[in-house]
Structures are given as C-alpha cells and as structure tokens.
Amino acid sequence: MANRYANLVGSNKIKDEWQKINTGFDLVQQDVDAEVAAREELEERVDNIIAGGSEDKDPELVDIRTPDPSYTPGRTINVAGDVTRDMQAQFMSHKADTANWQRYKLTSDDGVGKGGFYAGDLNDLVDTGIYSVSSATNRPVEAIGICIVIRRSTSHLQQTYATVTSSASDRDRVFLRTSIDNGETWSDWVELISSNGGTMTGSLTIDGGTLYRSFAVRREVSGVTYTSDLSVSASGEAQVRRVVNGVVDGVIRIEGAGKYNFDGTKFYIGAGAPDGVVVAPVGSIYLRTDGGTSTTLYVKTSGTGNTGWTAK
C-alpha cells in the first residue's frame, strides 16, 4: 500500500515491514509541527499588522481604520467599512460643491500667461484668457505686456493690453479695443488715462451733478505747490483759479457773453451806455460796441452799484 509516510515494498504486509510504522509516525508529526508553526507565524503576523510596533511591520499592510494623517474623517471610524463610506460621502459632497466652479482655463498651470509667451498676431487672439506677450504684431505699442481677452458673446469680445516693460516711457500703460465679429475686424486701440498721463483724442466731460468738480494741473516749484483748476462755480460761471499751497491766489470768471471777472474787477463788452445799467466795482472796464468818439470805453470810477461809469 503506497502512502507518503510508510510505503511498503511490493505486496508486503505491515507485519513484513513493521519498522516503517515508527518512521511514518515521525513524518506525520513533522508535518503537524510544521502546520502548527505556520499557523502561529501567521497569527503573529496578523497581530503585528493590526497592533503595530514591530520593525517587521509591513508599511503597505496597515489597519484601514488608521488612515493617512492627510485624511480627515467626517464621521467616527469604527470598522473598515466606515472609511469607505466616509470617503464616498466626502467625494459626493465635494462634487456638489464644485458643480458651478469656473472650468475654463485662463492661464497656464503655473499662473503664467496662457500657452506660454505669445508672439503671434493679436488680431488672431480671440480665445478667452490671460496671455504673456513678447513680440506679437498689432500691439498698441512696441512693448512687451499682458493681453487679457474677455468675451461678451460668441461674436463680441474685448482685448486689454497692459505694458510691463522696463522702459519708463512705456511702462504701466493700458489700452483697450473691441471686436463685434469674433476677431475678423477690430476697433482702434484706445489708451486709458492714468496718473502717468496719456493722450486724449476725444472729448472729456466731468459731470458732477450739483456737486463741485474741477480739472486741475498741479506742480511743485521750490517747495511751493501751485495749482491751476478749471471748473464751474455755484452760480454757473466758468472759472479758472490759481491756488498756492491750498490758498486761492487769483480767479478769472466768465459770467456770460461779454462778461468777464478778474478777481472781482470786471471787464464787460456790450451795446449801450453802462451807467445806470451795469453793476461793477471801481476799476472795472466797459467796452461799448455801438459807441462813438469818447463813448466807446468806460471806466468805473466810483461806487459799487450801476452808477459811477466815466466815458474815456
């Protein structure tokens, strides 16, 4: 009878080779001992994986209930399945939160201009984004800068070009232009006026409503600040003022057609004699448009009312 522990020769009976019985038992015991040892080793390994603390612990085999520190559970983790369910819940919540996020790429991944440095034709730049421009054609000025393309619709878009050159004459200048046919044609570049100045080719209106507004030019000379401003007075007069260190130092007003006021002294132009008609302080001048010899120029020589005019 053939077996792995006590093979008998040929047709021999156990009684013919009884000595092999002990040998067979020894082999059985060896296998049993090996199985017991393997089981104990496995149990020790499992304990080591779960409990940790041993140098032999496999870093890839960890209790899923003890996740990486970067993971913050949103619920109490009691069993391995809690981790999976919590991650699923967090993923779905995150997915809902990002549903309305801006998904259009505006720059390169590192935040620099979209697609690297652009050196093509700005007339062809119609894709929404922020671009770093080096030597592109159809720029408003021959200076490196940043071009921002913004769309209002599939056909209407706008380009903004801001210079970032080290050249003092071209630094920090901003230009705009638009297209209403998806970049087939463009309006002329227009430059925005800033504290660095700029050139205007159109009209400028300062509308203050009922409030005082002015256009002023200021310059400092030898520590003194001089300002010239153009405005409309509360009574509707157009006026130019000279201001020195914040104090008014001269005013010219246009009160109406042929009516001029120089720091209170008036210069009038009109038809007819002024005496008894035109109110003015002493020193004022009146030019009569329909006068004759000795009745064309009048000077206010006395009083503050409408009398006291003397023909010269």
KATAQUI-V23546 format. One record per residue. N is the residue number from 0. RES is the residue in one small letter. SS is DSSP state (H for helix, E for strand, L for the rest). PHI is phi as a letter, one per 30 degrees, with the letter a starting at -180 (999 if undefined). D_CENTER is the distance of its C-alpha to the mean C-alpha in Angstrom with 1 decimal. Layout:
N & RES & SS & PHI & D_CENTER
N & RES & SS & PHI & D_CENTER
This chain:
0 & m & L & 999 & 91.1
1 & a & L & d & 87.9
2 & n & L & a & 85.1
3 & r & L & d & 82.6
4 & y & L & c & 84.4
5 & a & L & b & 88.2
6 & n & L & d & 89.0
7 & l & L & c & 92.8
8 & v & L & d & 94.7
9 & g & L & h & 96.0
10 & s & L & c & 97.9
11 & n & L & d & 98.5
12 & k & L & c & 98.4
13 & i & L & e & 96.7
14 & k & L & d & 100.1
15 & d & L & d & 100.4
16 & e & L & b & 97.2
17 & w & L & d & 96.7
18 & q & H & d & 95.3
19 & k & H & d & 92.0
20 & i & H & d & 91.4
21 & n & H & d & 90.3
22 & t & H & d & 88.2
23 & g & H & d & 86.5
24 & f & H & d & 85.8
25 & d & H & d & 84.3
26 & l & H & d & 81.9
27 & v & H & d & 80.9
28 & q & H & d & 80.3
29 & q & H & d & 78.1
30 & d & H & d & 75.9
31 & v & H & d & 75.7
32 & d & H & d & 74.8
33 & a & H & d & 72.0
34 & e & H & d & 70.6
35 & v & H & d & 70.6
36 & a & H & d & 68.9
37 & a & H & d & 66.2
38 & r & H & d & 65.6
39 & e & H & d & 65.5
40 & e & H & d & 63.0
41 & l & H & d & 60.8
42 & e & H & d & 60.9
43 & e & H & d & 60.1
44 & r & H & d & 57.1
45 & v & H & d & 55.8
46 & d & H & e & 56.3
47 & n & H & d & 54.4
48 & i & H & d & 51.4
49 & i & H & d & 51.1
50 & a & H & d & 52.0
51 & g & L & i & 50.7
52 & g & L & j & 51.7
53 & s & L & c & 53.5
54 & e & L & d & 52.7
55 & d & L & d & 53.6
56 & k & L & d & 51.0
57 & d & L & d & 49.2
58 & p & L & d & 45.4
59 & e & L & d & 44.7
60 & l & L & c & 47.0
61 & v & L & b & 45.7
62 & d & L & d & 46.3
63 & i & L & d & 43.4
64 & r & L & d & 43.6
65 & t & L & c & 42.2
66 & p & L & d & 38.7
67 & d & L & d & 36.3
68 & p & L & e & 34.6
69 & s & L & d & 31.2
70 & y & L & c & 32.3
71 & t & L & c & 32.4
72 & p & L & d & 34.9
73 & g & L & c & 34.3
74 & r & L & b & 38.1
75 & t & L & d & 41.2
76 & i & L & c & 42.4
77 & n & L & c & 46.2
78 & v & L & b & 46.9
79 & a & H & e & 45.3
80 & g & H & d & 44.5
81 & d & H & d & 42.3
82 & v & H & d & 39.8
83 & t & H & d & 39.6
84 & r & H & d & 39.4
85 & d & H & d & 36.7
86 & m & H & d & 34.5
87 & q & H & d & 35.1
88 & a & H & d & 34.1
89 & q & H & d & 30.9
90 & f & H & d & 30.0
91 & m & H & d & 30.6
92 & s & H & d & 28.6
93 & h & H & d & 25.6
94 & k & H & d & 26.0
95 & a & H & d & 26.0
96 & d & H & d & 22.9
97 & t & L & c & 20.9
98 & a & L & d & 22.6
99 & n & L & c & 19.6
100 & w & L & d & 16.8
101 & q & L & d & 14.6
102 & r & L & c & 16.8
103 & y & L & d & 15.6
104 & k & L & d & 14.6
105 & l & L & c & 11.5
106 & t & L & b & 12.1
107 & s & L & d & 15.2
108 & d & L & d & 16.3
109 & d & L & c & 15.6
110 & g & L & i & 11.9
111 & v & L & d & 13.2
112 & g & L & e & 13.3
113 & k & L & e & 14.9
114 & g & L & i & 18.6
115 & g & L & i & 18.8
116 & f & E & d & 19.4
117 & y & E & c & 20.0
118 & a & L & b & 23.2
119 & g & L & c & 24.4
120 & d & E & c & 24.5
121 & l & H & d & 21.3
122 & n & H & d & 23.5
123 & d & H & c & 23.6
124 & l & L & d & 19.9
125 & v & L & b & 19.5
126 & d & L & d & 18.0
127 & t & L & e & 14.5
128 & g & E & l & 12.1
129 & i & E & c & 10.4
130 & y & E & b & 13.5
131 & s & E & d & 14.9
132 & v & E & c & 17.6
133 & s & L & c & 20.9
134 & s & L & b & 23.9
135 & a & L & d & 23.1
136 & t & E & d & 25.3
137 & n & L & i & 24.5
138 & r & L & d & 21.7
139 & p & L & d & 21.7
140 & v & L & b & 22.9
141 & e & L & d & 24.3
142 & a & L & b & 21.5
143 & i & L & d & 19.2
144 & g & E & a & 15.6
145 & i & E & b & 12.5
146 & c & E & c & 13.0
147 & i & E & c & 10.7
148 & v & E & c & 13.2
149 & i & E & b & 12.9
150 & r & E & c & 16.2
151 & r & L & c & 17.9
152 & s & L & a & 21.0
153 & t & L & d & 23.1
154 & s & L & c & 24.0
155 & h & L & c & 21.4
156 & l & E & b & 18.2
157 & q & E & b & 16.2
158 & q & E & c & 15.1
159 & t & E & c & 12.9
160 & y & E & c & 14.1
161 & a & E & c & 13.0
162 & t & E & d & 15.8
163 & v & L & b & 15.6
164 & t & L & d & 19.4
165 & s & L & d & 21.6
166 & s & L & d & 23.7
167 & a & L & d & 23.8
168 & s & L & d & 24.6
169 & d & L & c & 21.6
170 & r & L & d & 18.9
171 & d & L & i & 15.7
172 & r & L & c & 16.8
173 & v & E & b & 14.8
174 & f & E & b & 16.6
175 & l & E & b & 16.6
176 & r & E & a & 19.2
177 & t & E & b & 20.1
178 & s & E & b & 22.5
179 & i & L & c & 24.6
180 & d & L & b & 26.6
181 & n & L & h & 24.2
182 & g & L & i & 24.0
183 & e & L & d & 27.7
184 & t & L & b & 27.4
185 & w & L & b & 24.6
186 & s & L & d & 24.6
187 & d & L & d & 24.8
188 & w & L & d & 21.7
189 & v & E & b & 21.2
190 & e & E & c & 19.6
191 & l & L & d & 17.7
192 & i & L & d & 19.7
193 & s & E & b & 18.1
194 & s & L & d & 19.9
195 & n & L & d & 20.9
196 & g & E & j & 22.8
197 & g & L & l & 23.1
198 & t & L & c & 25.8
199 & m & L & c & 26.4
200 & t & L & c & 28.8
201 & g & L & c & 28.7
202 & s & L & d & 29.6
203 & l & L & b & 27.7
204 & t & L & c & 28.6
205 & i & L & c & 27.8
206 & d & L & c & 28.8
207 & g & L & c & 29.4
208 & g & L & i & 31.7
209 & t & L & c & 34.3
210 & l & L & c & 32.3
211 & y & L & d & 32.9
212 & r & L & b & 30.4
213 & s & E & b & 31.0
214 & f & E & c & 29.9
215 & a & E & b & 30.6
216 & v & E & b & 31.1
217 & r & E & b & 31.5
218 & r & E & b & 33.1
219 & e & E & c & 34.6
220 & v & E & b & 38.0
221 & s & L & h & 40.0
222 & g & L & i & 38.1
223 & v & E & c & 38.5
224 & t & E & c & 35.6
225 & y & E & c & 36.6
226 & t & E & b & 34.8
227 & s & E & c & 35.8
228 & d & E & b & 34.3
229 & l & E & c & 35.0
230 & s & E & a & 35.1
231 & v & E & c & 37.2
232 & s & L & d & 39.5
233 & a & L & d & 40.3
234 & s & L & c & 43.4
235 & g & L & j & 41.6
236 & e & L & d & 42.6
237 & a & E & d & 40.5
238 & q & E & b & 40.4
239 & v & E & b & 39.5
240 & r & E & c & 39.5
241 & r & E & c & 39.8
242 & v & E & b & 38.5
243 & v & E & c & 39.4
244 & n & L & h & 37.6
245 & g & L & i & 36.7
246 & v & E & c & 40.2
247 & v & E & d & 41.2
248 & d & E & b & 43.6
249 & g & E & k & 44.5
250 & v & E & b & 43.8
251 & i & E & c & 44.7
252 & r & E & b & 44.6
253 & i & E & c & 45.4
254 & e & E & d & 47.2
255 & g & E & l & 48.1
256 & a & L & d & 50.0
257 & g & L & i & 52.3
258 & k & E & b & 51.3
259 & y & E & b & 49.7
260 & n & E & b & 49.4
261 & f & E & c & 49.3
262 & d & L & h & 48.8
263 & g & L & j & 51.2
264 & t & E & d & 53.7
265 & k & E & c & 53.7
266 & f & E & b & 54.4
267 & y & E & c & 55.5
268 & i & E & b & 56.6
269 & g & E & a & 58.7
270 & a & L & c & 62.0
271 & g & L & i & 64.9
272 & a & L & d & 66.0
273 & p & L & d & 63.5
274 & d & L & d & 66.2
275 & g & L & i & 66.1
276 & v & L & b & 62.9
277 & v & L & c & 60.0
278 & v & L & d & 58.8
279 & a & L & a & 57.8
280 & p & L & d & 58.4
281 & v & L & e & 60.9
282 & g & L & j & 59.9
283 & s & L & d & 58.1
284 & i & E & b & 59.1
285 & y & E & b & 59.8
286 & l & E & c & 60.4
287 & r & E & c & 62.6
288 & t & L & d & 62.0
289 & d & L & c & 65.5
290 & g & L & d & 67.5
291 & g & L & b & 70.4
292 & t & L & d & 72.1
293 & s & L & i & 71.3
294 & t & L & b & 69.3
295 & t & L & c & 66.0
296 & l & E & c & 64.5
297 & y & E & b & 64.4
298 & v & E & b & 63.5
299 & k & E & d & 63.1
300 & t & L & c & 65.7
301 & s & L & a & 66.0
302 & g & L & i & 64.6
303 & t & L & b & 61.2
304 & g & L & c & 61.9
305 & n & L & c & 62.8
306 & t & L & c & 66.1
307 & g & L & j & 67.0
308 & w & E & d & 66.0
309 & t & E & b & 68.3
310 & a & E & d & 68.8
311 & k & L & b & 68.9
